[in-house]
Amino acid sequence: MDFPRSWTDPDLDLWRDTCARFIETELEPDDAASRERGHVGHAVWRRAGELGLLCADIPEQYGGGGGDFRHEAVFYEECARRGLSGMATSVHSIVAHYFLNHGTEDQKQRYLPRLARGELVGAIAMTEPGAGSDLQGIRTKAELRDGHYVLNGTKTFITNGFLAGVILVVCKTDPTQGARGTSILIVETEGCEGFRVGRVLDKMGMKAQDTSELFFDEVRVPAAQLLGGKEGQGFFQLMSDLPYERLIIGVSALANMEGAYRATLDYVRERQVFGKPLIEIQNTRFKLAEVATQIKVGRAFIDRCVHDLVAGTLDTATASMAKLWGSETQCRVLDECLQLFGGYGYMNEYPIARMYADARVQRIYGGTSEIMKEVISRQL
Ligand SMILES: Cc1cc2nc3c(=O)[nH]c(=O)nc-3n(C[C@H](O)[C@H](O)[C@H](O)COP(=O)(O)OP(=O)(O)OC[C@H]3O[C@@H](n4cnc5c(N)ncnc54)[C@H](O)[C@@H]3O)c2cc1C
């Protein structure tokens, strides 16, 4: 059974081939070693940049591909369907979009071409040991002194944190002001005094993706490195990019379900039980029929969201539904698929085991399922 996308076209199909070739030749062969190391390394980012695969939806004048969200979605899908989560191009793109949508002209010109070339890997640091869902509770502080912000604080769970060359750090520039005292500082990591990356965190899944703690101790950041050049805009900047960020998770969740479905179908056709292929047992066919139905129904909704995002009309509540539905369904589907592999499904050498472990975090990062329900329920 196929699950065709309503938003693709012949050019995007060619682009998909290009992405798939890169993933199969550059990313996949190194996946086991990357999982061992806890990161994919800089070389593959630069290679992706050389091939024009990064920042596909950033305008060409800033070094991007000049495409739209669909071009980005293709790359996420091709990774997700193979269960390859090492290269967090999603976070990289989110960072690029902060520059594009909120940066000054100087900031766009300084950072976007380097992000597109893969010279700099991007990260965004919001979460702290004491504040995740409740971002207003962050304590990282930046004080303006002699033309520099002096940054102090600790961030945790930061995707791309180990490899990042540029980090958008969410901090308080006026701790008395709550949301309106929040700003985003642009921190370049190379040679940055007082900045330290902690260990690459040991996660249950997404082993090839570097997730790190970051420490800022009296880090001096030039005042010109304030995103958008105006203090107190941090929360507004964070909120306005949410539809983009949440749809990425919905898109990759659905592609991952498709990959799991296909891997399971192949397996149950081969695996013999009680003298016949596993697929001949009614329960197997019913389970896969349920999974295929989820994917087909989900495709209609997610595709609609993709169209709306490209048209600029996707609202935060609907994007939150895509994230909520996508991640929750992904976890259920992966569980059903893994069950059909029996004990082999529990072995890490089988991609289904890795996909299962990787899927779990989709309900947590980018805003938890509970926070998605909060956001949606405000629009009831
Ligand atoms: C692999 C990974 C990668 C990540 N990447 C990044 C990154 O790149 N940058 C970044 O800044 N952060 C990142 N995060 C952090 C992630 O966004 C947070 O973990 C997430 O937002 C939840 O915050 P928390 O862990 O502090 O949990 P908490 O906020 O402490 O939540 C604990 C539980 O309470 C629930 N809860 C909280 N508030 C409410 C409420 N109002 N109503 C109902 N339930 C509630 C939550 O849903 C959750 O179940 C990443 C996390 C992981 C695991």
Ligand as a Chemical Component Dictionary entry (heavy atoms), coordinates in Angstrom:
data_LIG
# 
_chem_comp.id                   LIG 
_chem_comp.type                 NON-POLYMER 
_chem_comp.pdbx_formal_charge   0 
_chem_comp.three_letter_code    LIG 
# 
loop_
_chem_comp_atom.comp_id 
_chem_comp_atom.atom_id 
_chem_comp_atom.alt_atom_id 
_chem_comp_atom.type_symbol 
_chem_comp_atom.charge 
_chem_comp_atom.model_Cartn_x 
_chem_comp_atom.model_Cartn_y 
_chem_comp_atom.model_Cartn_z 
_chem_comp_atom.pdbx_ordinal 
LIG C1  C1  C 0 16.257 14.406 23.465 1  
LIG C2  C2  C 0 15.835 15.769 23.886 2  
LIG C3  C3  C 0 16.166 16.857 23.096 3  
LIG C4  C4  C 0 15.801 18.150 23.496 4  
LIG N1  N1  N 0 16.225 19.231 22.749 5  
LIG C5  C5  C 0 16.040 20.482 23.264 6  
LIG C6  C6  C 0 16.630 21.624 22.615 7  
LIG O1  O1  O 0 17.258 21.506 21.556 8  
LIG N2  N2  N 0 16.493 22.828 23.186 9  
LIG C7  C7  C 0 15.789 23.008 24.349 10 
LIG O2  O2  O 0 15.720 24.139 24.826 11 
LIG N3  N3  N 0 15.219 21.955 24.979 12 
LIG C8  C8  C 0 15.328 20.709 24.472 13 
LIG N4  N4  N 0 14.779 19.630 25.115 14 
LIG C9  C9  C 0 14.013 19.847 26.326 15 
LIG C10 C10 C 0 12.519 19.610 26.154 16 
LIG O3  O3  O 0 11.949 20.593 25.352 17 
LIG C11 C11 C 0 11.928 19.542 27.565 18 
LIG O4  O4  O 0 12.402 18.340 28.153 19 
LIG C12 C12 C 0 10.428 19.583 27.563 20 
LIG O5  O5  O 0 9.948  20.829 27.143 21 
LIG C13 C13 C 0 9.843  19.272 28.946 22 
LIG O6  O6  O 0 10.458 20.022 29.940 23 
LIG P1  P1  P 0 11.037 19.291 31.257 24 
LIG O7  O7  O 0 11.891 18.169 30.811 25 
LIG O8  O8  O 0 11.630 20.302 32.131 26 
LIG O9  O9  O 0 9.753  18.657 31.952 27 
LIG P2  P2  P 0 8.752  19.412 32.949 28 
LIG O10 O10 O 0 8.393  20.726 32.389 29 
LIG O11 O11 O 0 9.321  19.361 34.311 30 
LIG O12 O12 O 0 7.482  18.451 32.870 31 
LIG C14 C14 C 0 7.355  17.245 33.646 32 
LIG C15 C15 C 0 5.968  16.679 33.384 33 
LIG O13 O13 O 0 4.990  17.628 33.847 34 
LIG C16 C16 C 0 4.082  17.905 32.802 35 
LIG N5  N5  N 0 3.626  19.285 32.873 36 
LIG C17 C17 C 0 4.382  20.403 32.984 37 
LIG N6  N6  N 0 3.605  21.505 32.988 38 
LIG C18 C18 C 0 2.332  21.075 32.848 39 
LIG C19 C19 C 0 1.062  21.721 32.751 40 
LIG N7  N7  N 0 0.964  23.044 32.806 41 
LIG N8  N8  N 0 -0.046 20.947 32.615 42 
LIG C20 C20 C 0 0.048  19.598 32.568 43 
LIG N9  N9  N 0 1.215  18.938 32.646 44 
LIG C21 C21 C 0 2.342  19.667 32.786 45 
LIG C22 C22 C 0 4.870  17.668 31.515 46 
LIG O14 O14 O 0 4.007  17.458 30.409 47 
LIG C23 C23 C 0 5.669  16.442 31.908 48 
LIG O15 O15 O 0 4.885  15.300 31.735 49 
LIG C24 C24 C 0 15.067 18.343 24.690 50 
LIG C25 C25 C 0 14.700 17.225 25.467 51 
LIG C26 C26 C 0 15.075 15.975 25.078 52 
LIG C27 C27 C 0 14.707 14.812 25.956 53 
# 
loop_
_chem_comp_bond.comp_id 
_chem_comp_bond.atom_id_1 
_chem_comp_bond.atom_id_2 
_chem_comp_bond.value_order 
_chem_comp_bond.pdbx_ordinal 
LIG C1  C2  SING 1  
LIG C2  C3  SING 2  
LIG C2  C26 DOUB 3  
LIG C3  C4  DOUB 4  
LIG C4  N1  SING 5  
LIG C4  C24 SING 6  
LIG N1  C5  DOUB 7  
LIG C5  C6  SING 8  
LIG C5  C8  SING 9  
LIG C6  O1  DOUB 10 
LIG C6  N2  SING 11 
LIG N2  C7  SING 12 
LIG C7  O2  DOUB 13 
LIG C7  N3  SING 14 
LIG N3  C8  DOUB 15 
LIG C8  N4  SING 16 
LIG N4  C9  SING 17 
LIG N4  C24 SING 18 
LIG C9  C10 SING 19 
LIG C10 O3  SING 20 
LIG C10 C11 SING 21 
LIG C11 O4  SING 22 
LIG C11 C12 SING 23 
LIG C12 O5  SING 24 
LIG C12 C13 SING 25 
LIG C13 O6  SING 26 
LIG O6  P1  SING 27 
LIG P1  O7  DOUB 28 
LIG P1  O8  SING 29 
LIG P1  O9  SING 30 
LIG O9  P2  SING 31 
LIG P2  O10 DOUB 32 
LIG P2  O11 SING 33 
LIG P2  O12 SING 34 
LIG O12 C14 SING 35 
LIG C14 C15 SING 36 
LIG C15 O13 SING 37 
LIG C15 C23 SING 38 
LIG O13 C16 SING 39 
LIG C16 N5  SING 40 
LIG C16 C22 SING 41 
LIG N5  C17 SING 42 
LIG N5  C21 SING 43 
LIG C17 N6  DOUB 44 
LIG N6  C18 SING 45 
LIG C18 C19 SING 46 
LIG C18 C21 DOUB 47 
LIG C19 N7  SING 48 
LIG C19 N8  DOUB 49 
LIG N8  C20 SING 50 
LIG C20 N9  DOUB 51 
LIG N9  C21 SING 52 
LIG C22 O14 SING 53 
LIG C22 C23 SING 54 
LIG C23 O15 SING 55 
LIG C24 C25 DOUB 56 
LIG C25 C26 SING 57 
LIG C26 C27 SING 58 
# 
